[in-house]
Structure formats: structure tokens, C-alpha cells
Amino acid sequence: MDFWNLKKEEIKGLLKDLKSYSNLTKKLWYRWKRVFDKIKNDKSYFLVEYYPYADVEYVFTKSMDIYKRFFDCSPARQDIVFSPKKSLLWWMKVYMDDNMVDLSFEKVEKTLKK
């Protein structure tokens, strides 16, 4: 990138992005990429953690229902990160940015132990 040919407004925008980047990497550790992408591009992060032995098509269908019902959005399949997780003891957790809907038996098990 040739900084000598940039206009003053473009340089100010770059400086603002660099300050934001610096602050996010210091405060958020591994989450800084998702937050920076959300701020810069207004793009949400979608994650579905599911029990590894569940059918991925079924998980996708149910997660789309949850995104519509709880988050009022319909992300494309390629925008959703599917992550198998054995500790969920069947079912799944659905994330949008920092919000989560927990549909796992792990939640029920913890509630019953109290």
C-alpha cells in the first residue's frame, strides 16, 4: 500500500482502524478477530456447537429455526461455523456474536445437580 498517495480522510480511517485493532487485541485475546470484523464490516459471527454423532443436516435445520426465532435473522449456511463438541451430551448450542441459546442436556444436568 502506497501511503504517500492517500488522502487525509483515508489516512484518518486507517489510523482509527489501527487503534481499534490494537485495543481489541490487548483486551479480547482470541475473540478480537470476530469483534473487529463485526465493527469493520458489520458482519455477525454464527457458531453452532453440536454433539458429534448428530446428523449435520438436522442440526443445520434446527439451528436455522433457532436463528429465526431467537435472533430474528437467517444466515447463509456457509456463514455458520459448525463445531462438534462431545461435552454437550446431545443436542446443541447456537451462538450469534456474544449471544447464545443453550439447548444441550448439559444445561439440564447442571440444573438438576443444584
N, CA, C and O of each residue as an XYZ file, in Angstrom:
456
protein
N       0.852     -1.178      0.000
C       0.000      0.000      0.000
C       0.896      1.238      0.000
O       1.833      1.342      0.791
N       0.597      2.149     -0.878
C       1.387      3.370     -1.000
C       0.715      4.474     -0.170
O      -0.306      5.031     -0.574
N       1.294      4.776      0.979
C       0.706      5.770      1.887
C       0.852      7.204      1.378
O       0.106      8.093      1.789
N       1.796      7.421      0.502
C       2.044      8.778      0.011
C       0.914      9.276     -0.887
O       0.716     10.485     -1.011
N       0.188      8.386     -1.499
C      -0.888      8.786     -2.419
C      -2.268      8.803     -1.768
O      -3.262      9.071     -2.443
N      -2.343      8.521     -0.463
C      -3.630      8.508      0.229
C      -4.055      9.921      0.609
O      -3.231     10.802      0.855
N      -5.363     10.101      0.646
C      -5.913     11.383      1.086
C      -5.950     11.414      2.608
O      -5.820     10.384      3.269
N      -6.127     12.598      3.143
C      -6.122     12.787      4.591
C      -7.221     11.953      5.260
O      -6.983     11.357      6.310
N      -8.399     11.902      4.676
C      -9.514     11.149      5.249
C      -9.221      9.642      5.264
O      -9.592      8.943      6.207
N      -8.557      9.152      4.221
C      -8.210      7.735      4.167
C      -7.174      7.389      5.233
O      -7.243      6.320      5.841
N      -6.229      8.274      5.460
C      -5.206      8.053      6.492
C      -5.853      8.071      7.882
O      -5.498      7.267      8.744
N      -6.796      8.983      8.095
C      -7.501      9.026      9.382
C      -8.282      7.731      9.612
O      -8.322      7.214     10.729
N      -8.898      7.213      8.558
C      -9.632      5.949      8.666
C      -8.717      4.787      9.005
O      -9.062      3.943      9.832
N      -7.556      4.739      8.374
C      -6.572      3.701      8.677
C      -6.064      3.806     10.116
O      -5.903      2.796     10.801
N      -5.818      5.019     10.558
C      -5.354      5.226     11.928
C      -6.413      4.769     12.932
O      -6.094      4.139     13.941
N      -7.651      5.087     12.650
C      -8.751      4.660     13.521
C      -8.825      3.129     13.585
O      -9.004      2.552     14.657
N      -8.686      2.482     12.422
C      -8.704      1.015     12.380
C      -7.529      0.415     13.139
O      -7.691     -0.595     13.825
N      -6.352      1.016     13.028
C      -5.170      0.518     13.743
C      -5.326      0.657     15.257
O      -4.939     -0.238     16.008
N      -5.893      1.780     15.703
C      -6.128      1.960     17.147
C      -7.134      0.940     17.653
O      -6.947      0.358     18.722
N      -8.198      0.722     16.894
C      -9.207     -0.261     17.267
C      -8.596     -1.655     17.316
O      -8.837     -2.409     18.259
N      -7.815     -1.993     16.317
C      -7.128     -3.282     16.262
C      -6.236     -3.476     17.480
O      -6.250     -4.539     18.099
N      -5.468     -2.460     17.824
C      -4.556     -2.532     18.962
C      -5.322     -2.743     20.268
O      -4.944     -3.583     21.085
N      -6.385     -1.989     20.459
C      -7.187     -2.119     21.681
C      -7.846     -3.489     21.779
O      -7.858     -4.096     22.850
N      -8.388     -3.973     20.683
C      -9.082     -5.258     20.702
C      -8.126     -6.411     20.969
O      -8.468     -7.325     21.719
N      -6.940     -6.393     20.376
C      -6.003     -7.494     20.594
C      -5.510     -7.530     22.034
O      -5.227     -8.608     22.558
N      -5.402     -6.386     22.678
C      -4.955     -6.347     24.072
C      -6.047     -6.813     25.023
O      -5.751     -7.473     26.020
N      -7.305     -6.485     24.737
C      -8.391     -6.734     25.685
C      -9.135     -8.050     25.453
O      -9.628     -8.653     26.407
N      -9.221     -8.502     24.204
C     -10.090     -9.636     23.907
C      -9.372    -10.926     23.539
O     -10.031    -11.948     23.352
N      -8.091    -10.918     23.432
C      -7.300    -12.105     23.111
C      -7.770    -12.744     21.820
O      -7.667    -12.139     20.753
N      -8.292    -13.973     21.907
C      -8.639    -14.728     20.700
C      -9.926    -14.243     20.034
O     -10.160    -14.585     18.875
N     -10.762    -13.469     20.705
C     -12.024    -13.002     20.139
C     -11.885    -11.731     19.313
O     -12.862    -11.277     18.717
N     -10.703    -11.152     19.265
C     -10.545     -9.851     18.629
C     -10.894     -9.898     17.154
O     -11.436     -8.923     16.634
N     -10.604    -10.996     16.452
C     -10.887    -11.075     15.013
C     -12.380    -10.968     14.736
O     -12.803    -10.259     13.823
N     -13.178    -11.682     15.537
C     -14.635    -11.639     15.333
C     -15.186    -10.250     15.616
O     -16.017     -9.745     14.862
N     -14.727     -9.630     16.703
C     -15.235     -8.309     17.074
C     -14.787     -7.256     16.064
O     -15.567     -6.380     15.691
N     -13.536     -7.340     15.625
C     -13.036     -6.387     14.633
C     -13.808     -6.522     13.324
O     -14.153     -5.519     12.701
N     -14.078     -7.746     12.909
C     -14.853     -7.984     11.689
C     -16.271     -7.436     11.830
O     -16.829     -6.891     10.878
N     -16.848     -7.582     13.020
C     -18.203     -7.050     13.270
C     -18.203     -5.525     13.180
O     -19.111     -4.942     12.588
N     -17.193     -4.875     13.762
C     -17.114     -3.415     13.744
C     -16.829     -2.905     12.335
O     -17.478     -1.972     11.862
N     -15.865     -3.517     11.676
C     -15.417     -3.035     10.365
C     -16.424     -3.315      9.254
O     -16.706     -2.436      8.441
N     -16.967     -4.527      9.211
C     -17.834     -4.935      8.106
C     -19.291     -5.111      8.486
O     -20.118     -5.439      7.635
N     -19.614     -4.897      9.749
C     -20.969     -5.127     10.248
C     -21.426     -6.545      9.895
O     -22.534     -6.755      9.402
N     -20.540     -7.510     10.161
C     -20.812     -8.906      9.850
C     -20.838     -9.698     11.148
O     -19.864     -9.685     11.902
N     -21.941    -10.386     11.416
C     -22.083    -11.169     12.641
C     -21.355    -12.498     12.534
O     -21.078    -12.988     11.439
N     -21.052    -13.070     13.691
C     -20.386    -14.363     13.776
C     -21.405    -15.397     14.219
O     -22.056    -15.223     15.249
N     -21.553    -16.470     13.453
C     -22.518    -17.516     13.752
C     -21.778    -18.820     14.029
O     -20.953    -19.265     13.231
N     -22.089    -19.424     15.175
C     -21.448    -20.673     15.575
C     -22.508    -21.620     16.105
O     -23.389    -21.214     16.863
N     -22.426    -22.890     15.704
C     -23.301    -23.927     16.234
C     -22.407    -25.047     16.746
O     -21.690    -25.684     15.975
N     -22.457    -25.281     18.056
C     -21.749    -26.409     18.650
C     -22.762    -27.525     18.805
O     -23.862    -27.298     19.308
N     -22.408    -28.723     18.380
C     -23.367    -29.826     18.422
C     -22.666    -31.115     18.825
O     -21.444    -31.236     18.735
N     -23.464    -32.069     19.269
C     -22.945    -33.384     19.636
C     -22.470    -34.076     18.368
O     -23.208    -34.107     17.383
N     -21.252    -34.636     18.357
C     -20.652    -35.132     17.112
C     -21.430    -36.238     16.401
O     -21.280    -36.407     15.191
N     -22.245    -36.982     17.113
C     -22.962    -38.092     16.483
C     -24.311    -37.675     15.923
O     -25.038    -38.511     15.386
N     -24.653    -36.422     16.036
C     -25.918    -35.924     15.481
C     -25.760    -35.713     13.974
O     -24.662    -35.456     13.481
N     -26.862    -35.825     13.264
C     -26.867    -35.606     11.819
C     -26.701    -34.110     11.549
O     -27.468    -33.295     12.063
N     -25.709    -33.754     10.749
C     -25.385    -32.342     10.498
C     -26.538    -31.629      9.774
O     -26.789    -30.451     10.029
N     -27.227    -32.323      8.890
C     -28.369    -31.712      8.191
C     -29.477    -31.357      9.170
O     -30.084    -30.291      9.070
N     -29.738    -32.251     10.115
C     -30.755    -31.994     11.138
C     -30.326    -30.829     12.026
O     -31.138    -29.969     12.366
N     -29.047    -30.805     12.399
C     -28.516    -29.709     13.219
C     -28.660    -28.387     12.476
O     -29.056    -27.384     13.070
N     -28.345    -28.375     11.187
C     -28.477    -27.158     10.387
C     -29.931    -26.686     10.344
O     -30.205    -25.501     10.537
N     -30.849    -27.594     10.095
C     -32.279    -27.239     10.022
C     -32.760    -26.647     11.342
O     -33.428    -25.613     11.355
N     -32.425    -27.290     12.436
C     -32.860    -26.793     13.753
C     -32.177    -25.478     14.105
O     -32.799    -24.595     14.696
N     -30.908    -25.340     13.749
C     -30.217    -24.086     14.062
C     -30.819    -22.917     13.279
O     -30.899    -21.803     13.796
N     -31.240    -23.163     12.043
C     -31.901    -22.102     11.265
C     -33.204    -21.677     11.931
O     -33.529    -20.490     11.968
N     -33.954    -22.657     12.461
C     -35.184    -22.324     13.194
C     -34.873    -21.465     14.417
O     -35.601    -20.521     14.722
N     -33.798    -21.795     15.108
C     -33.413    -21.044     16.311
C     -32.953    -19.640     15.950
O     -33.301    -18.678     16.633
N     -32.166    -19.516     14.873
C     -31.738    -18.180     14.439
C     -32.939    -17.310     14.079
O     -32.959    -16.121     14.397
N     -33.923    -17.884     13.428
C     -35.120    -17.110     13.064
C     -35.914    -16.729     14.299
O     -36.367    -15.591     14.428
N     -36.083    -17.681     15.209
C     -36.951    -17.456     16.373
C     -36.324    -16.537     17.424
O     -36.983    -15.623     17.919
N     -35.063    -16.772     17.762
C     -34.442    -16.041     18.864
C     -33.651    -14.814     18.432
O     -33.608    -13.818     19.154
N     -33.023    -14.879     17.255
C     -32.154    -13.782     16.827
C     -32.729    -12.985     15.667
O     -32.153    -11.973     15.269
N     -33.854    -13.424     15.121
C     -34.537    -12.744     14.016
C     -33.591    -12.503     12.827
O     -33.499    -11.393     12.303
N     -32.894    -13.571     12.417
C     -32.010    -13.492     11.255
C     -31.980    -14.845     10.560
O     -32.385    -15.856     11.134
N     -31.509    -14.859      9.351
C     -31.385    -16.094      8.565
C     -30.020    -16.129      7.884
O     -29.899    -15.751      6.719
N     -28.994    -16.580      8.600
C     -27.664    -16.605      7.988
C     -27.559    -17.688      6.920
O     -28.274    -18.688      6.970
N     -26.677    -17.487      5.968
C     -26.413    -18.500      4.955
C     -25.622    -19.644      5.580
O     -24.896    -19.448      6.555
N     -25.766    -20.817      5.023
C     -25.092    -21.984      5.579
C     -23.576    -21.799      5.638
O     -22.942    -22.221      6.605
N     -22.991    -21.177      4.622
C     -21.538    -21.002      4.609
C     -21.061    -19.986      5.646
O     -19.868    -19.936      5.944
N     -21.963    -19.176      6.203
C     -21.593    -18.211      7.236
C     -21.594    -18.820      8.639
O     -21.075    -18.223      9.582
N     -22.175    -19.999      8.768
C     -22.279    -20.657     10.076
C     -21.100    -21.613     10.246
O     -20.784    -22.399      9.352
N     -20.460    -21.531     11.404
C     -19.376    -22.455     11.746
C     -19.981    -23.574     12.582
O     -20.546    -23.320     13.646
N     -19.866    -24.812     12.107
C     -20.366    -25.971     12.837
C     -19.199    -26.631     13.542
O     -18.202    -26.993     12.918
N     -19.337    -26.785     14.857
C     -18.240    -27.321     15.658
C     -18.739    -28.489     16.516
O     -19.551    -28.277     17.416
N     -18.272    -29.712     16.260
C     -18.671    -30.840     17.106
C     -18.025    -30.737     18.490
O     -16.863    -30.356     18.631
N     -18.823    -31.090     19.510
C     -18.335    -30.982     20.884
C     -18.967    -32.091     21.715
O     -20.176    -32.080     21.946
N     -18.159    -33.050     22.166
C     -18.680    -34.214     22.890
C     -19.293    -33.865     24.239
O     -20.186    -34.573     24.703
N     -18.847    -32.816     24.865
C     -19.316    -32.486     26.211
C     -20.774    -32.012     26.242
O     -21.340    -31.845     27.322
N     -21.382    -31.796     25.090
C     -22.760    -31.300     25.083
C     -23.783    -32.368     25.461
O     -24.929    -32.039     25.768
N     -23.392    -33.623     25.444
C     -24.306    -34.708     25.813
C     -25.610    -34.634     25.019
O     -26.706    -34.625     25.579
N     -25.457    -34.583     23.741
C     -26.539    -34.496     22.762
C     -27.060    -33.072     22.647
O     -26.942    -32.276     23.578
N     -27.616    -32.776     21.536
C     -28.230    -31.517     21.135
C     -27.192    -30.470     20.785
O     -26.155    -30.812     20.217
N     -27.438    -29.173     21.109
C     -26.529    -28.154     20.594
C     -26.630    -26.829     21.341
O     -27.543    -26.598     22.133
N     -25.639    -25.958     21.052
C     -25.636    -24.568     21.493
C     -25.519    -23.718     20.237
O     -24.724    -24.019     19.347
N     -26.319    -22.650     20.170
C     -26.346    -21.793     18.990
C     -25.908    -20.394     19.411
O     -26.484    -19.800     20.322
N     -24.870    -19.870     18.730
C     -24.300    -18.571     19.056
C     -24.494    -17.589     17.906
O     -24.414    -17.951     16.732
N     -24.751    -16.340     18.278
C     -24.668    -15.225     17.338
C     -23.908    -14.128     18.058
O     -24.415    -13.545     19.017
N     -22.712    -13.847     17.612
C     -21.801    -12.914     18.285
C     -21.624    -13.360     19.733
O     -21.107    -14.453     19.965
N     -22.029    -12.565     20.705
C     -21.869    -12.932     22.110
C     -23.148    -13.483     22.735
O     -23.185    -13.729     23.940
N     -24.172    -13.676     21.955
C     -25.437    -14.221     22.448
C     -25.491    -15.719     22.179
O     -24.963    -16.203     21.178
N     -26.146    -16.456     23.102
C     -26.184    -17.897     22.964
C     -27.537    -18.450     23.399
O     -28.161    -17.948     24.334
N     -27.974    -19.500     22.696
C     -29.136    -20.284     23.112
C     -28.611    -21.680     23.403
O     -28.069    -22.345     22.521
N     -28.775    -22.123     24.655
C     -28.259    -23.421     25.087
C     -29.388    -24.439     25.042
O     -30.356    -24.326     25.795
N     -29.273    -25.424     24.173
C     -30.272    -26.478     24.032
C     -29.674    -27.842     24.354
O     -30.159    -28.860     23.862
N     -28.648    -27.872     25.159
C     -27.957    -29.124     25.446
C     -28.501    -29.774     26.712
O     -29.096    -29.114     27.564
N     -28.285    -31.075     26.814
C     -28.646    -31.781     28.034
C     -27.666    -31.447     29.150
O     -27.953    -31.679     30.324
N     -26.521    -30.907     28.787
C     -25.546    -30.472     29.778
C     -26.168    -29.413     30.686
O     -25.946    -29.418     31.897
N     -26.939    -28.516     30.105
C     -27.610    -27.474     30.883
C     -28.617    -28.091     31.849
O     -28.697    -27.679     33.006
N     -29.380    -29.067     31.387
C     -30.372    -29.729     32.224
C     -29.666    -30.485     33.350
O     -30.108    -30.461     34.499
N     -28.567    -31.153     33.007
C     -27.823    -31.922     34.012
C     -27.288    -31.005     35.113
O     -27.373    -31.343     36.294
N     -26.743    -29.856     34.740
C     -26.226    -28.904     35.732
C     -27.353    -28.355     36.600
O     -27.172    -28.153     37.801
N     -28.506    -28.115     36.002
C     -29.645    -27.597     36.755
C     -30.135    -28.633     37.768
O     -30.490    -28.276     38.892
N     -30.157    -29.894     37.387
C     -30.617    -30.957     38.287
C     -29.646    -31.212     39.421
O     -30.060    -31.630     40.502
N     -28.366    -30.969     39.200
C     -27.370    -31.188     40.243
C     -27.437    -30.147     41.356
O     -26.942    -30.385     42.458
N     -28.043    -29.000     41.078
C     -28.110    -27.923     42.075
C     -29.081    -28.220     43.158
O     -29.252    -27.414     44.072
